[in-house]
């Protein structure tokens, strides 16, 4: 399958040290295709990632895991769809 015709969506549970939460949220907010729809005050986050390939998603997960204060990342969901001819990625 040609990755130019795919769109990937994944979600993670990310645990962060509470004292590092704000800097981590700032860093996550600057990553393309990454958003944090749910955050807990004690450092538990739900992170959504979207991108055109599995490699894009895996690279984002790797970058998240290396952020200061991140204790763990756990992949909860991953799905990809093959886009139809002329269909654009959102």
Buried (B, 14 or more C-beta within 10 A) or exposed (E): EEBEBBBBBBBBBBBBEEEBBEEBBEBBEEBEBBEBEEBEEEBBBBBBBBBBBBEBBBBBBEBBEEBEBBEEBEEEEBEBEEBEEEEEBE
